[in-house]
Amino acid sequence: MMYCNRDYDVLFNRGGTSSTYTSGKSKFTEHAADLILKRASSFVLYHMYDTHRPQCPLLNNVNAKGYNTIERIVKETFPLCNINKIHQVHAPQMYGMYMLRKEEMNLTFGQSVQEKLLFHVTTESRALESLDSGLDWRRTRRSKFGCGVSFSDDIDYANYYADNSSAEDTRVIMICCVMVGNTYVIPKQKFARNQISAGSLLVVPPGLADTTVSHNGHVHVKYNDYEFYPLYLVYYQRRCEQMTKSKYFFANRRPQPDQQLVSLLGAMSISNYRL
């Protein structure tokens, strides 16, 4: 990643535990809630040690420090993103399952398990739905690097290759912590027209791998639930110039018009655009 280590460390603070959060939920959920609050304490508006505060909502506004840090991270790889708002996600049960899965992977792989900060772009409705049911790999429309949920360290890439079949113009960058144990690298291929990529046939990664990775290391595909958790949601509006000025648009230019992009721009009512 290109953003500075200080930004990464603040955003990606693993945090510790606290005994001040009380609710009627299980000890498991309480402990997970403590961990989330500790992790996000410097970025959110509420004070995590205030025992009189009401139960924390699912989505919370971030403070100026949080907004500026996250905006800086987003702009590093997606400068054309005009952010509407940013929410911190507080989903204790989901985070608790994530932490349990992390312990399982540590037992399986030892200290080789890494926690990466990666990005997934989707519509607002699907992002909010995923907070209840998780990200659904069955909605994946592109599977060049495997038939799972794709994450990237480049938001421009994640935006350009996101599912554009929906008419929703509000997009969400899901800033996620993603666990990576054993990886399988999808080899680089020179594609002929209509050729199927090696990754498109991978429903599960081979061997003991839990993650498939693009040959350049920019894309990670996950296949198991609870191996990723959305820390923050960044909302923005989809605009045509985000596609036409993307470095991936020029890298993928062909002599013939990109019909998918033409259809997308048509759906966005961009009548004056010509390829």
N, C-alpha and C positions, 0 to 999 in steps of 0.2 A: 504494500500500500504506500501511497505517496504522502499521505498526511503525516504530520509530525508525531513522534512517539508520545509527546506530552498529551496531545489530543486523544490518542489511542488509549493511553493509560487511564485518563480520567473517565472516558466513556466506557471503558471495558473493565472498570474496577470490579474485581471479584467479590469484594466486600467480606464481611464476617457475619457474626450472629448477634442478635439482640434479644433481650427477654422482656422488653417493654411493650411489645405489640400483643394485645389481647383481643379475642373475639370468641364467638361460640363455635368456631370451626375446630377441626381436629388439630392435634399437636403437629401432625405432618404439615398441614396447610399453614399453621401459624409459623412454623419454622421456615417454610418456604417464603412466606410473606416477609419475615424478618430479613431474609437474605436479599430479597428484591429491594426492600427499602434501604438497606445498607449499601447496596450496589448503586442505587440511583440517588442517594441522599443529596449529593452536591448539585444535581440537575433539576430537581422538582421543587414546586412552590411550597409544599407542606413541610413541616419539620418532623423528621422521623421519630424523634424522642418525645413528642407531645402525646402523652397518654390520654389526653382528653379529646383528641381529634376523632371525628367519625370514621367509620370503616372506609378504607381507601377504595376509591372507584377503580374500575377496570382501566380507564384511560385518564391520564393526568397531564395537565399543561406543564411545560418545562419553564424554568426561570431563564433570565437573560444569559447567564453563563452557559446553560445547557443549549439554548437556541443557537448562540453564536458558535459554540464548538461543533454542534451537529451540522449547522449550515456550512461551516468551513470544510468539514469532511465530505459533505455531499458535493460541494462546488469543485472539489479537487479533481474528481473524475466526471462530473456532470455539470459543467459551468452554465448550461442553458436552463437549468432547473430554477424556476421561480417558486419558492416554497410558500405555501398558504398557511400551514400550521404544523406543529410537531407535538406528538403525544408520547408520553412514557407509558409503557404497558405494565399493568400490575395484575398478573394472572397467577396467583400463588399455586393453585393445583397443577397447572401446566409446568410452572417452573420447578415445582417439587418433583414431578415426573422426569423432568430434564436432569435434575441433580441426581436422582436415583440411577438414571441411565448412564450418567457420567461415572458414577461409582462402579457400575457393572463393567463399563468399558475399561476403566482403570485396572480392574481385576483381570480382565481378559488380555489387555495389551500392555499393561504396566504403565510406565511413565511416558510412553510414546504417544499417548492421546493428547492432541492439541485442541485448543479452543480458539477458533478463528472468528474475526469480525467480518461478516460478509453481507451481501445485499440481495434482496429479492423484490422485484417490481410486479405489482398486480393492480387490479382495480380496487377502489375503496370498498365496495361491497364484499369482494372476496377476501380482502385483508381483514375486515371486521368479522366475517364468518369464520376465518381461520383461527381467531382467538377462542372460539368455542370448539371447533372440530378439527383444527390443524390444517396445514396446507395439504391439498389433495393432489397427489402425483398423477391421478387419472385425468386431471384437466390439462396435463402437459401436452402441448401441441407440437413442440419441437423436442426431439430426443437425440440430438447429435452426440451427446456425451452420456447418454443413459436415460432410461425411462423412470426417472424419479423427480424430486423437487430440486430445481437448479438454483444455485447461489453464485454470485460473482463478486470479485473485489473491485470491479469497474461498473459504476452505476450507469454510465453511458451504454455499456454493453447490455446490462440488465434491462434498461428501458427500451433499447432498440429491438431486442429479441423477445420482449414480453408479448404475451397473447394480446393481439389487437383486434380480436373478433368482436369484442364488446363495444357497444356504442358509448359506454361510460367514458367521460373525459377526465374525471378525477382519478388520478393515479396515486399509488402509495408506494414509497420506498420502505420496505421492511428491513430495518437494521437489526441483524440477528447475530447472536452468538451460536456458532456451529461447531460441534465436536467432530474431530477427524482422527480416526485411529489408523487402520491400514487402508491404503489407497491403491487403486488400479488406474493407471494412466491410459487414456484412450489414444492410440497412436495417430500421428498426423497422416492424413490421406490427401491425395490429389483426386478430386472428384470429377468424374464425367457427368454429363447431364443425367438426372434421374437416378444416379447411383445412391445406394443406401449406405449410410455411414455405419461404422463398426459399433458405435455406441447406441444406435437406434434399436438394436436387437437385445440390448441388455436390460432385462427386467430386474435382475439382481446382479450385483457385482460378483466376479469370479472369486473362488477361494475364500479366504477369510476377510476380504476387503469389505469395508462398510461404506466406502465413498469412491466414486469414480471422478477422475480429474481430467480436464482437457490437457492436451499436450503442452500448452503454454502456461498451465497452472492458474489461469484466470477463472475457470469455471469448476465448481464443485457440485456434484449431484449426490443427494442423500436419498436413502431408500427406507429408512426406519423411522418410526414415530419417536418423538421426544429426544432426537439428537440435535435439535435446534430450538432456539427460543427467541421470539421477537422482543428486543429491548425497547425499540422506538419505532413509531410510524411517522413518516414524513410525507405530507400531502402536497400534491402539486397538480397543475392542469396540463394535460397532454396538448402539445402544440406541434404544428407541422415542421417548424424549423428544428425541433429536437431530433427529428428523423433526417431531414435533408442536410443538416449541418453536422450530423454525427460522423465521427471518423469511420464508423462501420458502414455507413451509407456509401462513402466513396470507395472503401475497400471492397465492397461487393457490387460495384457498378458493372453492368453487362451491356453489350450492344443493344439488347432488347429491353424494353421497359420492364421494371419490376412490378408485376401485376398486383402483388400483395400490397405494395406501398401505394400504388394508384388507387386500389380499393379503399385502403385506410384513409387516404387524403380525401377521397370522395365522400366517405362516411363522415368526415369532419367538415364537410361543406367548403372545401378549399377549391373554389371553381377556377382560380386564376393560375393554378400550378400546372406546369408542363414539364415532362421529362425530356 
